[in-house]
Amino acid sequence: SNSSNSNENENEEEEDAMKILLCGEEGEDLFSVKMDQKVKMYAMNNNRKTIIFESPIPDICKTEPCVLGIDEAGRGPVCGPMVYGVSFAPESMSSVLKKEGFADSKVLTEQQRDMYFDMIKTSLYDKVGWKVDVLSSTDISAGMLGRLKYNLNEQSHNSAIALIRKCLNEGVNVSKVFVDTVGKADKYQAKLQELFPQLSITVESKADAKYPIVSAASICAKVVRDMVIEHWQHPEHIASSTEFGCGYPSDPKTKKWLKDNTDNIFGFPSIIRFSWSTASKIIDNVCVAVEWEDDDDDDETTTSHSYKRKPSQPKLSFDGGAAAKKAKRRAPLYMRQAALTHTEDFGK
């Protein structure tokens, strides 16, 4: 019986391989398989970087006026990337998507989201295009904790703007844009309208539940984020699970994972957003204090989290020793970021 099962499995694998070969170089089945592999490889090998995954542009989207929807997944969790998604299709496809049952990804089950994403990648391959911008937790934290603040709303807006520009530059005939808002809808809409005066732009709360094209973007973003989390391998080469729960601070599973995976020197693996107060509080209370040479140049209000620790905690110092202090000091990071230099000559 083991031999017959083995033969059956081999036959099934051969049939699957033949299906992939038959669909051709640009076929939708092959694209779907390759895309899933790309996302998994990113999660396993290159997950500290921000990256865009995208479909080919359907020819019909270059000629017919298209609607474009924008939504995100993973804005609130303390772990993993935030993923911004756009989906675009001819205006006539809105009724088709609605009839198929496309809805806000948050009200769909995991199986339903996977089914709709597969539909977008296969049967709707020549009618619906999509792109997702995977903003890594490392880049999110670096922006929010830098001397020159780059808050989450601004990161979100810039991701959406870049995705719209990318679609336009690649020839998508966009006529209408629908966006699920971040912050105040009227201000966000005015900002986008000023940047893209040729487009009709609507920014609304709950747009993912009102407009099927935004629902499609929501599904693309959510499925890709879930796939990244599922296949995540820690670049720190630590033996740690990815059982984060939902990733939100209120989830007991998330709290337990953070508690069990805190390193008293480095804090957390890079999948965690250090800029979240949930993470910074644990670092403040558990990790050893660290002093950096540039700390003397910074006032205490330069970052959202000052990372002060209890006096009883051990302290690490990276001041370079007495010899290093005598050497010419490198300009602080905030000066390099702002392209500022020291000068004593202010003219005569």
C-alpha positions as CSV (number, residue, x, y, z in Angstrom):
1,S,0.0,0.0,0.0
2,N,2.9,2.3,0.7
3,S,4.3,1.7,-2.8
4,S,0.9,2.5,-4.4
5,N,0.5,5.7,-2.4
6,S,4.0,6.7,-3.5
7,N,3.2,6.1,-7.1
8,E,0.0,8.1,-6.8
9,N,1.8,11.0,-5.3
10,E,4.5,10.9,-8.0
11,N,1.7,10.9,-10.7
12,E,0.0,13.8,-9.1
13,E,3.3,15.8,-9.0
14,E,3.9,15.0,-12.6
15,E,0.4,16.1,-13.6
16,D,0.9,19.4,-11.6
17,A,4.2,20.0,-13.3
18,M,2.6,19.4,-16.7
19,K,-0.1,21.8,-16.0
20,I,2.5,24.5,-15.2
21,L,4.4,23.7,-18.4
22,L,1.2,23.8,-20.5
23,C,0.1,27.3,-19.4
24,G,3.2,28.8,-21.0
25,E,5.8,31.4,-19.9
26,E,3.2,34.1,-19.2
27,G,0.3,31.8,-18.2
28,E,-1.7,32.7,-15.1
29,D,-1.2,29.4,-13.4
30,L,2.6,29.7,-13.7
31,F,2.4,33.3,-12.5
32,S,0.4,32.3,-9.5
33,V,2.9,29.6,-8.5
34,K,5.9,31.9,-9.1
35,M,4.4,34.7,-7.1
36,D,3.7,32.5,-4.1
37,Q,7.3,31.3,-4.3
38,K,8.6,34.8,-4.4
39,V,6.7,35.9,-1.3
40,K,7.8,32.8,0.6
41,M,11.5,33.3,-0.4
42,Y,11.3,36.9,0.8
43,A,9.8,35.8,4.1
44,M,12.6,33.2,4.5
45,N,15.6,35.1,3.3
46,N,15.2,38.9,2.8
47,N,12.5,40.0,5.2
48,R,14.3,43.1,6.7
49,K,13.8,45.0,3.4
50,T,10.8,46.7,2.0
51,I,9.7,45.2,-1.3
52,I,7.0,45.4,-3.9
53,F,5.2,42.3,-5.4
54,E,3.1,42.9,-8.4
55,S,1.2,41.3,-11.3
56,P,1.7,42.0,-15.0
57,I,-0.5,44.9,-16.3
58,P,-3.5,43.4,-18.1
59,D,-3.6,44.8,-21.7
60,I,-7.2,45.9,-21.2
61,C,-6.2,48.1,-18.2
62,K,-4.0,50.1,-20.6
63,T,-6.9,51.0,-23.0
64,E,-10.1,51.1,-21.0
65,P,-10.7,53.6,-18.1
66,C,-9.9,51.9,-14.8
67,V,-10.8,52.1,-11.2
68,L,-8.0,51.7,-8.7
69,G,-8.5,50.8,-5.0
70,I,-6.0,51.2,-2.2
71,D,-6.1,49.6,1.3
72,E,-3.6,48.2,3.8
73,A,-3.2,45.2,6.1
74,G,-1.2,45.0,9.4
75,R,-1.2,48.6,10.4
76,G,-1.7,47.9,14.1
77,P,0.2,44.7,15.1
78,V,3.5,44.9,16.9
79,C,5.0,42.3,14.7
80,G,5.6,41.9,11.0
81,P,5.3,44.2,8.0
82,M,2.5,46.6,7.1
83,V,1.4,45.8,3.6
84,Y,-0.2,48.4,1.2
85,G,-2.1,47.1,-1.7
86,V,-3.6,48.5,-4.9
87,S,-5.9,46.7,-7.3
88,F,-7.1,48.1,-10.6
89,A,-9.5,47.0,-13.3
90,P,-11.8,48.4,-16.0
91,E,-14.7,50.3,-14.5
92,S,-17.1,47.6,-15.8
93,M,-15.4,45.0,-13.5
94,S,-16.7,46.6,-10.3
95,S,-20.1,44.9,-10.8
96,V,-18.3,41.6,-11.5
97,L,-16.2,41.8,-8.4
98,K,-19.3,42.6,-6.3
99,K,-21.2,39.7,-7.8
100,E,-18.3,37.3,-7.0
101,G,-18.5,38.4,-3.4
102,F,-15.4,40.5,-2.9
103,A,-15.6,42.2,0.5
104,D,-13.4,43.8,3.2
105,S,-10.7,41.2,4.0
106,K,-11.5,41.6,7.7
107,V,-14.9,40.0,7.4
108,L,-13.8,37.1,5.2
109,T,-12.3,33.9,6.5
110,E,-8.8,32.9,5.7
111,Q,-10.0,30.3,3.2
112,Q,-12.2,32.9,1.5
113,R,-9.3,35.4,1.3
114,D,-7.1,32.8,-0.2
115,M,-9.8,31.8,-2.7
116,Y,-10.3,35.4,-3.9
117,F,-6.6,36.0,-4.2
118,D,-6.2,32.9,-6.3
119,M,-9.1,34.1,-8.4
120,I,-7.3,37.4,-9.0
121,K,-4.1,35.6,-9.9
122,T,-5.8,33.1,-12.3
123,S,-9.3,33.5,-13.7
124,L,-9.2,37.3,-13.4
125,Y,-5.5,37.5,-14.4
126,D,-6.2,39.3,-17.7
127,K,-8.7,41.8,-16.2
128,V,-7.5,42.7,-12.7
129,G,-4.0,43.9,-11.9
130,W,-2.5,44.5,-8.4
131,K,0.6,45.6,-6.5
132,V,1.5,45.3,-2.9
133,D,4.2,47.3,-1.0
134,V,5.5,45.3,1.9
135,L,6.9,47.8,4.4
136,S,9.2,45.8,6.7
137,S,9.0,46.1,10.5
138,T,12.7,47.2,10.4
139,D,12.0,50.1,8.1
140,I,8.9,51.1,10.0
141,S,10.8,51.3,13.3
142,A,13.8,53.1,11.8
143,G,11.5,55.8,10.4
144,M,9.5,56.3,13.6
145,L,12.5,56.2,15.9
146,G,14.9,58.3,13.8
147,R,15.9,61.8,14.8
148,L,14.0,63.1,11.8
149,K,10.6,61.6,12.6
150,Y,8.8,59.6,9.9
151,N,5.5,58.7,11.5
152,L,3.2,55.8,10.4
153,N,0.6,58.0,8.7
154,E,3.3,59.6,6.6
155,Q,4.8,56.2,5.7
156,S,1.3,55.0,4.8
157,H,0.5,58.0,2.6
158,N,3.9,57.8,0.8
159,S,3.4,54.1,0.1
160,A,-0.1,54.8,-1.4
161,I,1.3,57.7,-3.5
162,A,4.2,55.7,-4.8
163,L,1.9,52.8,-5.8
164,I,-0.5,55.2,-7.7
165,R,2.5,56.7,-9.5
166,K,3.9,53.3,-10.4
167,C,0.6,52.3,-11.9
168,L,0.4,55.5,-14.0
169,N,4.0,55.3,-15.1
170,E,3.5,51.7,-16.3
171,G,0.6,52.7,-18.5
172,V,-2.5,51.9,-16.4
173,N,-5.4,54.0,-17.7
174,V,-6.5,55.1,-14.2
175,S,-9.6,57.3,-14.1
176,K,-11.0,56.9,-10.6
177,V,-9.2,56.2,-7.3
178,F,-10.8,54.9,-4.1
179,V,-8.8,54.9,-0.9
180,D,-9.5,53.6,2.6
181,T,-8.5,56.6,4.7
182,V,-5.6,57.0,7.1
183,G,-6.2,60.0,9.3
184,K,-8.8,62.6,8.3
185,A,-10.4,61.6,5.0
186,D,-10.9,65.2,3.7
187,K,-7.2,66.2,4.3
188,Y,-5.9,63.0,2.8
189,Q,-8.2,63.4,-0.3
190,A,-7.1,67.0,-0.8
191,K,-3.4,65.8,-0.6
192,L,-3.9,63.1,-3.2
193,Q,-6.0,65.3,-5.4
194,E,-3.3,68.0,-5.5
195,L,-0.7,65.4,-6.5
196,F,-3.0,63.8,-9.1
197,P,-5.3,66.5,-10.4
198,Q,-6.2,64.4,-13.5
199,L,-7.8,61.7,-11.5
200,S,-11.1,61.5,-9.7
201,I,-10.2,60.6,-6.1
202,T,-12.4,59.5,-3.3
203,V,-11.0,58.9,0.2
204,E,-13.4,57.4,2.7
205,S,-13.5,55.5,6.0
206,K,-14.5,51.8,5.4
207,A,-13.9,52.1,1.7
208,D,-12.9,48.5,1.7
209,A,-16.5,47.6,2.5
210,K,-18.0,50.0,0.0
211,Y,-16.0,49.6,-3.2
212,P,-15.2,46.1,-4.6
213,I,-11.9,47.3,-6.1
214,V,-10.8,48.4,-2.6
215,S,-11.9,45.1,-1.3
216,A,-9.7,43.4,-3.9
217,A,-6.7,45.5,-2.7
218,S,-7.5,44.7,0.9
219,I,-7.5,41.0,0.1
220,C,-4.2,41.2,-1.8
221,A,-2.5,43.0,1.1
222,K,-3.9,40.7,3.8
223,V,-3.0,37.5,2.0
224,V,0.5,38.6,1.2
225,R,1.1,39.7,4.8
226,D,-0.3,36.5,6.2
227,M,2.0,34.5,3.8
228,V,5.0,36.5,5.0
229,I,4.2,35.9,8.6
230,E,3.5,32.2,8.0
231,H,6.8,31.5,6.3
232,W,8.9,34.0,8.3
233,Q,12.4,32.8,9.2
234,H,14.3,34.9,11.7
235,P,17.4,36.4,10.1
236,E,19.0,36.3,13.6
237,H,19.0,32.5,13.2
238,I,17.2,32.0,16.5
239,A,14.9,29.0,17.3
240,S,11.7,30.9,17.9
241,S,8.2,30.2,16.9
242,T,6.0,32.6,14.9
243,E,2.9,31.9,17.1
244,F,2.3,35.6,17.7
245,G,-1.4,35.4,18.0
246,C,-3.0,38.3,16.2
247,G,0.0,40.5,16.8
248,Y,-2.0,43.2,18.6
249,P,-0.9,44.3,22.1
250,S,-4.1,43.2,23.7
251,D,-3.7,39.6,22.6
252,P,-2.5,37.3,25.5
253,K,-0.6,35.1,22.9
254,T,1.2,38.2,21.6
255,K,2.1,39.3,25.1
256,K,3.4,35.9,26.0
257,W,5.5,35.7,22.8
258,L,7.1,39.0,23.5
259,K,7.9,38.0,27.1
260,D,9.4,34.7,26.1
261,N,11.5,36.1,23.2
262,T,13.1,39.2,24.8
263,D,16.9,39.3,24.6
264,N,18.3,41.5,27.4
265,I,20.9,43.0,25.0
266,F,19.2,43.2,21.6
267,G,15.5,43.4,22.7
268,F,13.6,41.4,20.0
269,P,14.1,39.7,16.7
270,S,13.7,42.1,13.7
271,I,10.1,41.0,13.1
272,I,9.0,43.1,16.0
273,R,8.4,46.9,15.6
274,F,10.6,48.4,18.2
275,S,8.7,51.7,17.8
276,W,5.5,50.3,19.3
277,S,5.0,51.2,23.0
278,T,4.3,47.5,23.7
279,A,7.8,46.6,22.7
280,S,9.5,49.7,24.1
281,K,8.0,49.2,27.6
282,I,9.4,45.7,27.8
283,I,12.8,47.0,26.7
284,D,12.7,49.7,29.3
285,N,11.9,47.2,32.1
286,V,13.9,44.2,31.1
287,C,16.8,45.0,28.9
288,V,20.2,46.4,30.1
289,A,20.8,50.1,29.7
290,V,23.0,51.1,26.8
291,E,24.9,54.4,26.4
292,W,26.0,55.6,23.0
293,E,28.7,58.2,22.4
294,D,26.3,60.6,20.6
295,D,23.9,60.6,23.6
296,D,25.7,63.7,25.0
297,D,24.7,65.6,21.9
298,D,21.0,64.6,22.0
299,D,18.4,66.2,24.3
300,E,15.9,63.9,26.0
301,T,13.0,64.9,23.8
302,T,14.5,63.7,20.5
303,T,12.8,60.3,20.4
304,S,9.4,59.0,21.3
305,H,10.9,56.5,23.7
306,S,14.0,57.6,25.7
307,Y,14.7,54.0,26.9
308,K,15.5,55.0,30.4
309,R,16.1,52.0,32.7
310,K,16.1,51.4,36.4
311,P,19.3,52.4,38.2
312,S,19.8,48.8,39.4
313,Q,20.1,47.5,35.8
314,P,23.5,46.7,34.3
315,K,24.8,49.2,31.8
316,L,26.7,48.7,28.5
317,S,28.8,51.6,27.1
318,F,29.9,52.1,23.5
319,D,31.9,55.3,24.0
320,G,35.1,53.9,22.4
321,G,37.3,54.6,25.4
322,A,39.4,57.7,26.2
323,A,41.4,57.5,23.0
324,A,38.2,57.6,20.9
325,K,36.9,60.6,22.8
326,K,40.0,62.6,22.0
327,A,39.6,61.7,18.3
328,K,37.6,63.9,16.0
329,R,34.0,62.9,16.5
330,R,31.7,62.0,13.6
331,A,28.7,64.3,13.1
332,P,25.5,62.9,14.9
333,L,23.1,60.9,12.7
334,Y,20.5,63.7,12.7
335,M,23.0,66.1,11.2
336,R,24.0,63.6,8.5
337,Q,20.4,62.9,7.6
338,A,19.7,66.6,7.3
339,A,22.9,67.2,5.3
340,L,24.2,69.6,8.0
341,T,27.8,70.3,8.8
342,H,29.8,72.0,11.6
343,T,31.1,75.5,10.8
344,E,32.8,78.3,12.7
345,D,33.2,80.7,9.8
346,F,30.0,82.7,9.6
347,G,31.6,85.4,7.3
348,K,33.0,88.8,8.1
